[in-house]
Amino acid sequence: MNPFLQKLAVDHHLEYWLGALDPAWSVRDLRARVLEVRDETHDVKTFVLRANRRWKGHRAGQFVGVDVEIDGVRVRRCYSIASAPAGRTFSITVKRAGRVSTWLHTNLKRGDVLRLAPPDGAFVLPSPAPDKLLLLSGGSGITPVMSILRDLANRGSATDVVFLHGARSEADVIFAAELATLARRHAWLRLVVTHVPLTADLLSALVPDYAARTTFMCGPQPMMDGLAPAWSGIEDRLTLERYAAAVVPPTTAHAKVRLTMATSETSFEIDNSESLLQQIEKAGHRPKSGCRMGICHSCVCRKKSGVIEDLTTGAVSGEPDEDIRICVSRARTDVTLSL
Ligand SMILES: Cc1cc2nc3c(=O)[nH]c(=O)nc-3n(C[C@H](O)[C@H](O)[C@H](O)COP(=O)(O)OP(=O)(O)OC[C@H]3O[C@@H](n4cnc5c(N)ncnc54)[C@H](O)[C@@H]3O)c2cc1C
């Protein structure tokens, strides 16, 4: 047998037998076992996970892709790693919102095994870490900045950090007790928690020297949209993490166009005001997808013909045989995909 095919066959058998002995073992896939499930608030849970040997570590502020199977369909969502880097054990903290997060809250228990996509993302501190930092978050957007804060506390090298967090009420503050303890313990940390919407004026009042700080911000879209202009002219001091795609308004009026899925020889009319993914799902198909905001690339497929518009940048492209992310592309004309 060809040595390559032989190796594939051996890997396949190994995968099968290891998986049968322990679902967290895999020579191919990144998987993690749930060590603990913790309630953080009334609608937020932390899942402490231990990854198998495929884990190559993460940097504070990065996210993982979490794959789950719901009603026979594999779906992926991204979750920021909330813990500081520490071997193969890490945690994600999930707010109950829609399909996947509710499934995780309801079904995931100690001992279960999750399939993961490796850590990714550029929401990480530069090295060396800046002297003056502002970690700014709203709601469940606290998770990646908490990872950064925990990492700074572990390393003991921080000099001046303001942690500004907005939550609807005291009961909604995730990690409240730990934040209070860290602020008591470390003179370099100033903690500000507010329960009124964070606006540019409030930011200036609470952190008057924010413009002199390197800022990492993650929160609900309206909060980030409202605050971002405060960095106009000093955009390089601000790093953002988005949980949802920032969509630019479509550049043409919406219309009905025809979508052809070449591989499955299916063709149907779609409304081009929504992403190709949304329209394909509405037609009853389940193409591979992940974060639904263009970052995880799970939904990439080949466009054979047609003009599409990138919903995040407004860029229009009519190139044939081009790989596109269907979750953030809308059709401008009839489109044929290699689905
Ligand atoms: C880089 C990155 C990091 C992220 N990190 C985190 C994190 O640390 N923690 C976290 O909680 N999330 C995080 N997210 C968001 C997460 O990936 C999911 O988008 C989120 O959990 C919602 O997915 P879902 O399947 O539960 O909701 P979907 O079913 O996809 O619904 C999306 C949205 O529709 C609305 N919706 C849908 N169904 C309902 C319903 N029944 N009731 C009310 N509203 C509804 C909600 O607003 C919901 O958020 C992150 C996203 C990205 C891209």
The ligand as a MOL file (V3000), in Angstrom:
LIG
                    3D

  0  0  0     0  0            999 V3000
M  V30 BEGIN CTAB
M  V30 COUNTS 53 58 0 0 0
M  V30 BEGIN ATOM
M  V30 1 C -15.1780 36.6390 18.4370 0
M  V30 2 C -16.4510 36.3700 19.1920 0
M  V30 3 C -16.4140 36.1320 20.5530 0
M  V30 4 C -17.5910 35.8960 21.2580 0
M  V30 5 N -17.5270 35.6620 22.5960 0
M  V30 6 C -18.6610 35.4660 23.2960 0
M  V30 7 C -18.6040 35.2480 24.7110 0
M  V30 8 O -17.5240 35.2180 25.3120 0
M  V30 9 N -19.7590 35.0530 25.3630 0
M  V30 10 C -20.9920 35.0810 24.7370 0
M  V30 11 O -22.0220 34.8920 25.3920 0
M  V30 12 N -21.0660 35.2830 23.3850 0
M  V30 13 C -19.9350 35.4590 22.6660 0
M  V30 14 N -20.0060 35.6540 21.3030 0
M  V30 15 C -21.3210 35.5750 20.6490 0
M  V30 16 C -21.6170 34.1170 20.2880 0
M  V30 17 O -20.7330 33.6880 19.2670 0
M  V30 18 C -23.0220 33.9090 19.7410 0
M  V30 19 O -23.2510 34.8290 18.7080 0
M  V30 20 C -24.0740 34.0740 20.8140 0
M  V30 21 O -23.9050 33.0780 21.8210 0
M  V30 22 C -25.4670 33.9390 20.1980 0
M  V30 23 O -25.5310 32.7200 19.5020 0
M  V30 24 P -26.8610 31.8550 19.5640 0
M  V30 25 O -26.7420 30.7050 18.6440 0
M  V30 26 O -27.1960 31.5720 20.9760 0
M  V30 27 O -27.8950 32.9050 19.0030 0
M  V30 28 P -28.5460 32.9130 17.5430 0
M  V30 29 O -29.5910 31.8770 17.4700 0
M  V30 30 O -27.4660 32.9360 16.5330 0
M  V30 31 O -29.2400 34.3300 17.6200 0
M  V30 32 C -28.4790 35.5310 17.4480 0
M  V30 33 C -29.1770 36.6410 18.1960 0
M  V30 34 O -30.5420 36.6700 17.8960 0
M  V30 35 C -31.2700 36.9530 19.0550 0
M  V30 36 N -32.0940 35.8060 19.4490 0
M  V30 37 C -32.1770 34.6150 18.8300 0
M  V30 38 N -33.0130 33.8080 19.4690 0
M  V30 39 C -33.4690 34.4950 20.5290 0
M  V30 40 C -34.3530 34.2120 21.5760 0
M  V30 41 N -34.9540 33.0290 21.6890 0
M  V30 42 N -34.5960 35.1590 22.5070 0
M  V30 43 C -34.0170 36.3540 22.4270 0
M  V30 44 N -33.1660 36.6950 21.4520 0
M  V30 45 C -32.9020 35.7960 20.5200 0
M  V30 46 C -30.2950 37.2350 20.1360 0
M  V30 47 O -30.0310 38.6090 20.1420 0
M  V30 48 C -29.1110 36.4820 19.6900 0
M  V30 49 O -27.9240 37.0130 20.2220 0
M  V30 50 C -18.8430 35.8920 20.5760 0
M  V30 51 C -18.8680 36.1200 19.1960 0
M  V30 52 C -17.6970 36.3490 18.5210 0
M  V30 53 C -17.7630 36.5730 17.0360 0
M  V30 END ATOM
M  V30 BEGIN BOND
M  V30 1 1 1 2
M  V30 2 1 2 3
M  V30 3 2 2 52
M  V30 4 2 3 4
M  V30 5 1 4 5
M  V30 6 1 4 50
M  V30 7 2 5 6
M  V30 8 1 6 7
M  V30 9 1 6 13
M  V30 10 2 7 8
M  V30 11 1 7 9
M  V30 12 1 9 10
M  V30 13 2 10 11
M  V30 14 1 10 12
M  V30 15 2 12 13
M  V30 16 1 13 14
M  V30 17 1 14 15
M  V30 18 1 14 50
M  V30 19 1 15 16
M  V30 20 1 16 17
M  V30 21 1 16 18
M  V30 22 1 18 19
M  V30 23 1 18 20
M  V30 24 1 20 21
M  V30 25 1 20 22
M  V30 26 1 22 23
M  V30 27 1 23 24
M  V30 28 2 24 25
M  V30 29 1 24 26
M  V30 30 1 24 27
M  V30 31 1 27 28
M  V30 32 2 28 29
M  V30 33 1 28 30
M  V30 34 1 28 31
M  V30 35 1 31 32
M  V30 36 1 32 33
M  V30 37 1 33 34
M  V30 38 1 33 48
M  V30 39 1 34 35
M  V30 40 1 35 36
M  V30 41 1 35 46
M  V30 42 1 36 37
M  V30 43 1 36 45
M  V30 44 2 37 38
M  V30 45 1 38 39
M  V30 46 1 39 40
M  V30 47 2 39 45
M  V30 48 1 40 41
M  V30 49 2 40 42
M  V30 50 1 42 43
M  V30 51 2 43 44
M  V30 52 1 44 45
M  V30 53 1 46 47
M  V30 54 1 46 48
M  V30 55 1 48 49
M  V30 56 2 50 51
M  V30 57 1 51 52
M  V30 58 1 52 53
M  V30 END BOND
M  V30 END CTAB
M  END
